[in-house]
Amino acid sequence: MNKPLFPDIVVNGEPITQVAIASEAQNHAAPKGKPGLAWRKAARALVMRSLLLQEAKRVNQQAEPKELSPGKVETPEEAVIRALLEARVEVEPPREQAVRKAYDAAPNRFRAPSLYEPAHILFAADPADAAARSDALKRAQAVLEVLKTQPDRFASLARNESDCPSRDAGGQLGQISPGDTVPEFEAALEKLNPGELALEPVESRYGIHILRLDAKATGELLPFEAVQGQIVEMLEKVAWARGARHFGDELVARAEISGIDMGKFPAS
């Protein structure tokens, strides 16, 4: 008989099946070629879930499932775990001194959204179509080589080559702010200085872009009073996460767990 690749896991006499772990592992990222890492992450998550449900049963925790978003409602087990954590993890509101300290430590985090004025030439290609993607990249590279020596041709090349309606405006997109476009496009914009052309094609879910940043207006620093509530919420979330980890550690410490070492593998 072949020995299983991973050991059986038992939590206070309750087994966690290999099938359950394999299913959960799909929700956990791992470096390519290291599936065992995803397995261990999944196993730890299921061990903690089992401990929470066992504790909820022990104290007869009751809860009604809540609607998380339109059309999505908690499962009964999710509701019980949420209620248990709400009952057992207490978070005191942060003092104003701590809130002010968080603001003063990195005030640049609290700025109004920046405004960008980009122009682009889009070579549309579905990410799932490898052939179209390759062709779009070749076309973009050819046009980009022209622009590196003749940047004044951007508008005319946009009108002739771009698959975006902005071609009628020479590729100009007008003013945009974070959240107006896809993250990969915004990440490329953030690396450019005003007046700069990206020297490499930019890939996004829509295709391949040639990107130029015409202007940027950095958002103004927001005063402490304007973001105080936001910082309070941030600190409360951090404190709650710390409290939840401590509660989980207590459950692990008094549990009988075999098949995995909950103390040596990082939880994240």
C-alpha positions as CSV (number, residue, x, y, z in Angstrom):
1,M,0.0,0.0,0.0
2,N,1.3,3.4,-1.0
3,K,2.0,5.8,1.9
4,P,-0.1,9.0,1.6
5,L,1.9,12.1,0.6
6,F,0.5,14.1,3.5
7,P,-0.4,12.8,7.0
8,D,-4.0,12.6,8.3
9,I,-5.0,15.5,10.5
10,V,-7.2,15.1,13.6
11,V,-8.4,18.0,15.7
12,N,-9.7,16.9,19.2
13,G,-10.7,13.6,17.7
14,E,-12.3,15.2,14.6
15,P,-10.6,14.2,11.3
16,I,-10.0,16.6,8.5
17,T,-10.1,14.7,5.2
18,Q,-7.5,14.9,2.5
19,V,-10.4,15.7,0.1
20,A,-11.4,18.7,2.2
21,I,-7.8,20.0,2.3
22,A,-7.3,19.6,-1.4
23,S,-10.5,21.6,-2.1
24,E,-9.5,24.3,0.3
25,A,-5.9,24.5,-1.2
26,Q,-7.4,26.0,-4.3
27,N,-8.0,29.2,-2.2
28,H,-4.4,29.6,-1.1
29,A,-1.6,30.9,-3.3
30,A,1.8,29.1,-3.4
31,P,4.9,29.6,-5.5
32,K,5.1,27.6,-8.7
33,G,6.3,24.1,-8.1
34,K,5.5,24.1,-4.4
35,P,2.0,22.7,-4.0
36,G,2.9,21.5,-0.5
37,L,2.9,25.1,0.7
38,A,-0.7,25.6,-0.5
39,W,-1.7,22.3,1.2
40,R,-0.2,23.4,4.5
41,K,-1.9,26.8,4.3
42,A,-5.2,25.0,3.6
43,A,-4.7,22.5,6.4
44,R,-4.0,25.2,8.9
45,A,-7.1,27.1,7.8
46,L,-9.3,24.1,8.2
47,V,-7.8,23.2,11.6
48,M,-8.6,26.7,12.8
49,R,-12.1,26.5,11.4
50,S,-12.6,23.2,13.1
51,L,-11.4,24.6,16.4
52,L,-13.7,27.6,16.1
53,L,-16.7,25.5,15.3
54,Q,-15.9,23.1,18.2
55,E,-15.7,26.1,20.6
56,A,-18.9,27.5,19.3
57,K,-20.6,24.2,19.9
58,R,-19.1,24.0,23.4
59,V,-20.6,27.4,24.4
60,N,-23.8,26.9,22.4
61,Q,-23.1,29.9,20.3
62,Q,-26.1,30.9,18.2
63,A,-26.2,33.2,15.2
64,E,-28.5,34.1,12.3
65,P,-26.7,34.3,8.9
66,K,-26.2,37.8,7.6
67,E,-26.3,39.1,4.0
68,L,-22.7,39.8,3.0
69,S,-23.6,41.4,-0.3
70,P,-26.7,41.4,-2.6
71,G,-27.5,37.8,-3.2
72,K,-24.7,36.4,-1.0
73,V,-25.6,35.2,2.5
74,E,-23.4,33.6,5.2
75,T,-23.5,29.9,5.6
76,P,-24.7,28.8,9.1
77,E,-21.2,27.8,10.0
78,E,-19.8,31.2,8.9
79,A,-22.4,33.0,10.9
80,V,-21.6,31.0,14.1
81,I,-17.8,31.6,13.7
82,R,-18.5,35.4,13.2
83,A,-20.7,35.5,16.2
84,L,-18.2,33.6,18.3
85,L,-15.4,36.0,17.4
86,E,-17.6,39.0,18.0
87,A,-18.3,37.6,21.5
88,R,-14.8,36.6,22.4
89,V,-12.6,39.3,20.7
90,E,-12.9,42.6,22.4
91,V,-11.3,45.7,20.9
92,E,-11.0,49.0,22.8
93,P,-11.3,52.2,20.7
94,P,-7.8,53.6,20.1
95,R,-6.9,56.7,22.1
96,E,-6.6,60.0,20.2
97,Q,-2.8,60.0,20.9
98,A,-2.4,56.7,19.1
99,V,-4.5,57.9,16.2
100,R,-2.4,61.1,15.9
101,K,0.8,59.1,16.1
102,A,-0.3,56.9,13.2
103,Y,-1.0,60.0,11.1
104,D,2.3,61.7,12.0
105,A,4.2,58.5,11.2
106,A,3.2,58.5,7.5
107,P,1.1,61.6,6.5
108,N,1.7,60.9,2.8
109,R,-0.6,57.9,3.0
110,F,-3.5,60.4,3.6
111,R,-3.8,62.4,0.4
112,A,-6.6,63.3,-1.9
113,P,-6.6,61.1,-5.1
114,S,-4.1,62.2,-7.7
115,L,-5.2,63.2,-11.2
116,Y,-3.6,61.9,-14.3
117,E,-3.8,62.9,-18.0
118,P,-2.6,59.9,-20.0
119,A,-2.6,59.1,-23.7
120,H,-2.4,55.6,-25.0
121,I,-2.5,53.4,-28.1
122,L,-4.4,50.2,-27.5
123,F,-3.8,46.9,-29.4
124,A,-6.8,44.9,-28.2
125,A,-6.2,41.2,-27.4
126,D,-8.0,38.8,-25.1
127,P,-5.5,37.4,-22.5
128,A,-6.9,33.9,-23.2
129,D,-6.0,34.2,-26.9
130,A,-2.2,33.6,-27.0
131,A,-1.9,34.1,-30.7
132,A,-3.8,37.5,-30.6
133,R,-1.8,38.5,-27.6
134,S,1.5,37.8,-29.3
135,D,0.4,39.6,-32.5
136,A,-0.7,42.7,-30.4
137,L,2.6,42.8,-28.6
138,K,4.5,42.7,-31.9
139,R,2.4,45.5,-33.3
140,A,2.9,47.6,-30.2
141,Q,6.6,47.1,-30.2
142,A,6.9,48.2,-33.8
143,V,4.9,51.4,-33.2
144,L,6.8,52.1,-30.0
145,E,10.1,51.9,-31.8
146,V,8.8,54.6,-34.1
147,L,7.7,56.8,-31.2
148,K,11.1,56.6,-29.5
149,T,12.6,58.6,-32.3
150,Q,9.5,60.5,-33.5
151,P,7.4,61.2,-30.4
152,D,5.5,63.9,-32.2
153,R,3.7,61.2,-34.2
154,F,1.8,59.8,-31.2
155,A,-1.5,61.4,-32.1
156,S,-1.4,60.3,-35.7
157,L,-0.4,56.8,-34.9
158,A,-3.1,56.6,-32.3
159,R,-5.7,57.6,-34.9
160,N,-4.4,55.0,-37.3
161,E,-3.5,52.1,-35.0
162,S,-5.4,52.2,-31.7
163,D,-8.4,50.0,-31.0
164,C,-9.7,52.4,-28.3
165,P,-12.3,55.1,-29.1
166,S,-9.8,57.6,-27.7
167,R,-8.0,57.3,-31.1
168,D,-10.3,60.1,-32.2
169,A,-8.7,62.3,-29.7
170,G,-5.2,61.3,-30.6
171,G,-5.2,58.7,-27.8
172,Q,-5.8,61.2,-25.0
173,L,-8.0,59.9,-22.2
174,G,-8.6,63.1,-20.3
175,Q,-8.3,63.3,-16.6
176,I,-8.6,60.1,-14.6
177,S,-8.1,59.2,-11.0
178,P,-7.3,56.0,-9.2
179,G,-10.1,53.5,-9.7
180,D,-11.1,54.8,-13.1
181,T,-9.0,52.2,-15.0
182,V,-7.7,48.7,-14.3
183,P,-4.9,48.3,-11.7
184,E,-2.3,47.1,-14.1
185,F,-2.8,50.3,-16.2
186,E,-2.7,52.5,-13.1
187,A,0.5,50.8,-11.9
188,A,2.3,51.6,-15.1
189,L,1.0,55.2,-15.0
190,E,2.4,55.6,-11.5
191,K,5.9,54.9,-12.7
192,L,5.9,57.7,-15.3
193,N,6.8,61.3,-14.9
194,P,4.8,64.0,-16.7
195,G,5.7,64.1,-20.4
196,E,7.3,60.6,-20.3
197,L,6.6,57.8,-22.7
198,A,6.7,54.2,-21.3
199,L,9.7,52.6,-23.0
200,E,8.1,49.1,-22.9
201,P,4.5,48.1,-23.9
202,V,2.1,47.9,-21.0
203,E,-0.1,44.7,-20.7
204,S,-3.6,44.8,-19.3
205,R,-6.7,42.6,-19.5
206,Y,-7.7,44.6,-22.5
207,G,-4.6,44.1,-24.6
208,I,-1.2,45.9,-25.1
209,H,-0.9,49.6,-24.6
210,I,1.6,52.2,-25.6
211,L,1.4,54.6,-22.7
212,R,2.3,58.3,-22.3
213,L,1.7,60.5,-19.2
214,D,1.0,64.0,-20.3
215,A,0.3,65.5,-16.8
216,K,-0.1,64.6,-13.2
217,A,-1.6,66.5,-10.2
218,T,-0.6,64.9,-7.0
219,G,-3.4,64.9,-4.4
220,E,-3.1,67.3,-1.6
221,L,-2.2,66.2,1.9
222,L,-5.4,65.7,3.9
223,P,-5.5,67.3,7.4
224,F,-5.7,65.0,10.4
225,E,-9.3,66.0,11.1
226,A,-10.4,64.8,7.7
227,V,-8.9,61.3,8.1
228,Q,-9.2,60.8,11.8
229,G,-12.2,58.5,11.5
230,Q,-10.4,56.5,8.8
231,I,-7.4,56.0,11.0
232,V,-9.5,54.9,13.9
233,E,-11.2,52.3,11.7
234,M,-7.8,51.1,10.5
235,L,-6.3,50.8,14.0
236,E,-9.4,48.9,15.2
237,K,-9.1,46.4,12.4
238,V,-5.5,45.8,13.2
239,A,-6.3,45.4,16.9
240,W,-9.2,43.0,16.1
241,A,-6.9,40.9,13.9
242,R,-4.4,40.7,16.7
243,G,-7.1,39.8,19.2
244,A,-8.5,37.1,16.8
245,R,-5.0,35.6,16.4
246,H,-4.5,35.5,20.2
247,F,-7.9,33.8,20.6
248,G,-6.9,31.3,17.9
249,D,-3.6,30.6,19.6
250,E,-5.4,29.9,22.9
251,L,-7.7,27.4,21.1
252,V,-4.6,25.7,19.5
253,A,-2.7,25.6,22.9
254,R,-5.4,23.6,24.6
255,A,-6.3,21.4,21.7
256,E,-5.1,17.9,20.7
257,I,-4.0,18.2,17.1
258,S,-2.1,15.6,15.1
259,G,-0.8,15.6,11.5
260,I,0.4,19.2,11.4
261,D,2.5,21.5,13.6
262,M,0.5,24.7,14.1
263,G,3.4,26.4,15.8
264,K,6.1,26.3,13.2
265,F,4.4,27.2,9.9
266,P,3.5,30.8,9.3
267,A,-0.2,31.5,9.3
268,S,-0.1,33.9,6.4
